[in-house]
Amino acid sequence: MIPGHARAGGPSGALRPAPRFGREQLKARVITMRRYMLGRVGQLVLTLLIYMTMVYFLMQAMPGDISQVYLANPRIPQAARLELKKQLGLDRPPFFQYLSYIKNFFTGNLGVSFSHYPRPVWDILVERLPRTIVLFVTANCLSFYVGFVLGRIIAWQRGATVDRMATVVGITFWTAFYPLLSLILIWLFAFTLNRLPLNQFIEPALWIKAPFTSNTVFGYMVLGASVIALAVFLIFWVFRRGLRRTRRSAAMAWAMTAGVIGLAIWIAHATGTLIYIWDIIRHMILPVCTLTLINFAGTMLLMRDSMLETVQEDYVMAARAKGLPDNVVRDRYAARNALLPTVTSLVLSLASSMSGGLVTETMFSWPGIGQVLFRAAIGNDYPLATGALVFTGVFLLVAHFVADVLYAFLDPRISYTGQPAAEG
Amino acid sequence: MDALLSVEDFTMHYRTKAGWVQAVDGVSFALKRGQALGLVGESGCGKTSVAMSIMRLLPYNAEIKHGRITLGGRDVYAMASEEFRQVRWKEISMIFQAAMNALNPVYTVGSQIVEAIVEHEPETTEEQARRRVAELFDLVGIPADRADHYPHEYSGGMKQRAVIAMALACNPSLIIADEPTTALDVIVQDKILREMEEIRRRINMSMIYISHDISVIAEVSDIVGVMYAGKLMEIGEADDVFKRPRHPYTYGLMHAYPSILGAKRDLATIPGEPPNLMAPPAGCRFNPRCDRATDECRAVEPKLIKAGPEHRIACHNPVWTPSSGGERVGAAR
């Protein structure tokens, strides 16, 4: 009836070794990608310089200066005051101050905070910035993931009850007044139900006898989380890369993930840091959930729109015709292509939530960079305010870079040479 | 031999805000194993709708009014969706209209074919499937190492070939080729058609070619069906239909194409436009454009009736051309 498979290429076809898909391609891609990334880094450094200049002169343009606050103490003699002013370098013209700031910046010297004198700015940033970054990156990744998954489902079941409900709920949170929502959540979970801590970053009563500082534990926690994330990514890449995703490979991947997390918990337990890490995580839950609730609808609706376009594409029809299961058509065809435009929104939402970070940090008394920046700006602490702004900018530039690389990684049509890929 | 595919009095309408679009109306034909059927007609006459009906890929607003499609004796629309999913590609595959967009841009072409193979043949390893892709690429004339490339790195002709290779991947007994070569230039078109025909004959596969281009259909089909406004007007063996067309529409369609070898003549056009399928004309749907229309044509819808051993037409007042190249009898245009 239907002849065997071998007939397609004649008997000789069966003897040929299977071609290795992707090896050569991958190598060429890595080389062009490296070149592309180097060029991108150059652009980012240039952007950073422009940004620093703007930040610096905006700070200079602020009314008043530290000498009025800090040097106006009548008990300090005039000569000492001038000496101090000279020592801080505030007697030189702004342009020379700027030049020396840029020079010092690239040698790793951000100056000394006026308001925390004599604490170096760098020291304060190292303490505060990671807390803010971890909080907002976690919240943004979570809300992106929630939005992506929900958007995928509601686009696939367009017009169904789940579509309407998710849209209404999402829009409600999206338009809610953020401080009010966070207050309601704090009232509900921290006050009424008493399940989560009210605010702050740690529970002082617990840490008073701790053999570590909170920053050390936090540092290890971030490091550990990164290692776990990388390991889980690698596990899934190895086990779920193939086209035939069997139940067994899924079970293996999940089992190994559980193993990695178990190992991490065991290490934390063995070093005695587990309760402290758990304390920090507990304090992160409310702000992260609030940010997620506020933000997920953006990604969700974007994903929905994007996917409603891709489901019209011929390749989705072709995938159905190929007899692929419904979830494969949805995930590997419709959603995979709809994902591309939403990646950009990940960075944009990160930027907007970081810049609105002060509100979150104030509502949850989260000791992050937003509060530092606010107080430094109020108190005319130029070095600290400039440093905080510049490093928030550095972080966002890095995030843009990651998004660029991610985008290029996700879409093979992106050309690294700067020209659009030839079509057809 | 039994019919591989049979379509019996199949009627499918689309529900739109403005009303029902009668896209496919009372179409019946049967296809034996190894036969090639050509469906020809103007744009919007329901050819693609027939193809989508057979593949069970109709949009949500399509409604089957009556009729039946059976594939290898099984009713396509009576199967559970999971059961029919297994039938797709394994028994019946498709070469899409606009093959340019039928490939997922984010995966390599090879992996998309491998995906189809491993889905339908659980016993085939990925390694074996890749080897088969290399063979298929050989068969359709693409260098095997191009399997690693992404669709945007292919030329139009190569994408078309890749889509053909994909359709062949699971050795289906029937392939539906919907405008397989329309997007290509004539030389490539001819080459690909010949190759497809060669493969088809070699592996005794059935095929449905769908095209608005009668010359494409003439080149490859054993049986030709002519569709007009959602109805099958004439169907029969290619020789019969092309040399002795009986339906005035078929006759008009054949004379609307130039012949390179034939004598120089003015192209005859069919006056008017295809009807609005929401409110098709009473009687024969072709009657407003037909120069042989009578009162009967305007009142009574003609049924498909036998006009030869394997030849059926839906016409009250058929044309009679006694032999090939014969003079047309009837009213002069």
Chai-1 contact restraints between the chains, C-beta under 6 A:
chainA,res_idxA,chainB,res_idxB,connection_type,confidence,min_distance_angstrom,max_distance_angstrom,comment,restraint_id
A,I2,B,N171,contact,1.0,0.0,6.0,A-B,restraint_1
A,A8,B,E135,contact,1.0,0.0,6.0,A-B,restraint_2
A,A8,B,L136,contact,1.0,0.0,6.0,A-B,restraint_3
A,A8,B,L139,contact,1.0,0.0,6.0,A-B,restraint_4
A,G9,B,E135,contact,1.0,0.0,6.0,A-B,restraint_5
A,G9,B,D138,contact,1.0,0.0,6.0,A-B,restraint_6
A,G13,B,E135,contact,1.0,0.0,6.0,A-B,restraint_7
A,A18,B,E127,contact,1.0,0.0,6.0,A-B,restraint_8
A,A18,B,R130,contact,1.0,0.0,6.0,A-B,restraint_9
A,A18,B,R131,contact,1.0,0.0,6.0,A-B,restraint_10
A,P19,B,A134,contact,1.0,0.0,6.0,A-B,restraint_11
A,P19,B,A144,contact,1.0,0.0,6.0,A-B,restraint_12
A,F21,B,G110,contact,1.0,0.0,6.0,A-B,restraint_13
A,F21,B,D148,contact,1.0,0.0,6.0,A-B,restraint_14
A,G22,B,D148,contact,1.0,0.0,6.0,A-B,restraint_15
A,Q25,B,D148,contact,1.0,0.0,6.0,A-B,restraint_16
A,L243,B,V114,contact,1.0,0.0,6.0,A-B,restraint_17
A,L243,B,E115,contact,1.0,0.0,6.0,A-B,restraint_18
A,L243,B,V118,contact,1.0,0.0,6.0,A-B,restraint_19
A,R244,B,V118,contact,1.0,0.0,6.0,A-B,restraint_20
A,D314,B,F96,contact,1.0,0.0,6.0,A-B,restraint_21
A,D314,B,A98,contact,1.0,0.0,6.0,A-B,restraint_22
A,D314,B,N101,contact,1.0,0.0,6.0,A-B,restraint_23
A,D314,B,A102,contact,1.0,0.0,6.0,A-B,restraint_24
A,Y315,B,A102,contact,1.0,0.0,6.0,A-B,restraint_25
A,Y315,B,L103,contact,1.0,0.0,6.0,A-B,restraint_26
A,Y315,B,N104,contact,1.0,0.0,6.0,A-B,restraint_27
A,A318,B,F96,contact,1.0,0.0,6.0,A-B,restraint_28
A,A318,B,A102,contact,1.0,0.0,6.0,A-B,restraint_29
A,R320,B,L57,contact,1.0,0.0,6.0,A-B,restraint_30
A,A321,B,M55,contact,1.0,0.0,6.0,A-B,restraint_31
A,A321,B,L57,contact,1.0,0.0,6.0,A-B,restraint_32
A,A321,B,R88,contact,1.0,0.0,6.0,A-B,restraint_33
A,A321,B,M94,contact,1.0,0.0,6.0,A-B,restraint_34
A,K322,B,W89,contact,1.0,0.0,6.0,A-B,restraint_35
A,K322,B,A116,contact,1.0,0.0,6.0,A-B,restraint_36
A,G323,B,R85,contact,1.0,0.0,6.0,A-B,restraint_37
A,G323,B,R88,contact,1.0,0.0,6.0,A-B,restraint_38
A,G323,B,W89,contact,1.0,0.0,6.0,A-B,restraint_39
A,L324,B,E119,contact,1.0,0.0,6.0,A-B,restraint_40
A,Y333,B,N104,contact,1.0,0.0,6.0,A-B,restraint_41
A,R336,B,V106,contact,1.0,0.0,6.0,A-B,restraint_42
A,P412,B,Y150,contact,1.0,0.0,6.0,A-B,restraint_43
A,R413,B,P105,contact,1.0,0.0,6.0,A-B,restraint_44
A,R413,B,H152,contact,1.0,0.0,6.0,A-B,restraint_45
A,A421,B,H152,contact,1.0,0.0,6.0,A-B,restraint_46
A,E423,B,H152,contact,1.0,0.0,6.0,A-B,restraint_47
A,G424,B,G156,contact,1.0,0.0,6.0,A-B,restraint_48
